[in-house]
Amino acid sequence: MKNCQQITQLASDAQDRQLRTREKLQLYSHIMMCQGCRAFYKNIDTLSQMMQTMKSQSHDINKDSNS
């Protein structure tokens, strides 16, 4: 079983790459039991989605200003 530090690293990695099946199982089984890591995973996922939205909006603004 991985510790919280290792799980938060996996959660971060999941934002940048596709996790292997074993890593996914380790991550999801841990966050089901650990409230702190579950909150971290939720927060990092929300931040990632916000960054993607900002990136998309920035791209749209730049595209419009070049027209």
C-alpha positions as CSV (number, residue, x, y, z in Angstrom):
1,M,0.0,0.0,0.0
2,K,1.3,3.4,-0.9
3,N,1.5,6.2,1.6
4,C,-0.1,9.7,1.2
5,Q,3.0,11.3,-0.3
6,Q,3.2,8.6,-3.0
7,I,-0.5,8.9,-3.7
8,T,-0.4,12.7,-4.1
9,Q,2.4,12.2,-6.6
10,L,0.3,9.7,-8.5
11,A,-2.6,12.2,-8.5
12,S,-0.3,14.9,-9.9
13,D,1.1,12.4,-12.5
14,A,-2.5,11.6,-13.6
15,Q,-2.9,15.2,-14.8
16,D,0.1,14.8,-17.1
17,R,0.0,11.3,-18.3
18,Q,-2.2,8.2,-18.5
19,L,-1.7,6.1,-15.4
20,R,-1.1,2.4,-15.7
21,T,-3.9,0.1,-14.5
22,R,-2.0,-0.8,-11.3
23,E,-1.4,2.9,-10.6
24,K,-5.0,3.7,-11.1
25,L,-6.1,1.0,-8.7
26,Q,-3.6,2.2,-6.1
27,L,-4.8,5.8,-6.5
28,Y,-8.5,5.1,-6.4
29,S,-8.4,2.5,-3.6
30,H,-6.4,4.9,-1.5
31,I,-8.6,8.0,-2.1
32,M,-11.7,5.9,-1.2
33,M,-10.2,5.5,2.3
34,C,-8.2,8.7,2.8
35,Q,-10.2,12.0,3.1
36,G,-7.0,14.1,2.8
37,C,-5.8,12.5,-0.4
38,R,-9.4,12.5,-1.8
39,A,-9.6,16.3,-1.2
40,F,-6.1,16.7,-2.8
41,Y,-7.2,14.7,-5.8
42,K,-10.4,16.7,-6.2
43,N,-8.6,20.0,-5.9
44,I,-5.9,19.1,-8.4
45,D,-8.5,17.9,-10.8
46,T,-10.4,21.1,-10.5
47,L,-7.3,23.2,-11.0
48,S,-6.4,21.2,-14.1
49,Q,-9.8,21.7,-15.6
50,M,-9.6,25.5,-14.8
51,M,-6.2,25.7,-16.5
52,Q,-7.5,23.9,-19.6
53,T,-10.4,26.4,-19.7
54,M,-8.1,29.4,-19.3
55,K,-5.8,28.0,-22.0
56,S,-8.7,27.5,-24.4
57,Q,-10.1,31.0,-23.7
58,S,-6.6,32.5,-24.2
59,H,-6.3,30.7,-27.5
60,D,-9.8,32.0,-28.6
61,I,-8.8,35.6,-27.6
62,N,-5.6,35.4,-29.5
63,K,-7.3,33.9,-32.5
64,D,-9.9,36.7,-32.5
65,S,-7.3,39.5,-32.1
66,N,-5.4,38.2,-35.2
67,S,-8.5,38.3,-37.4
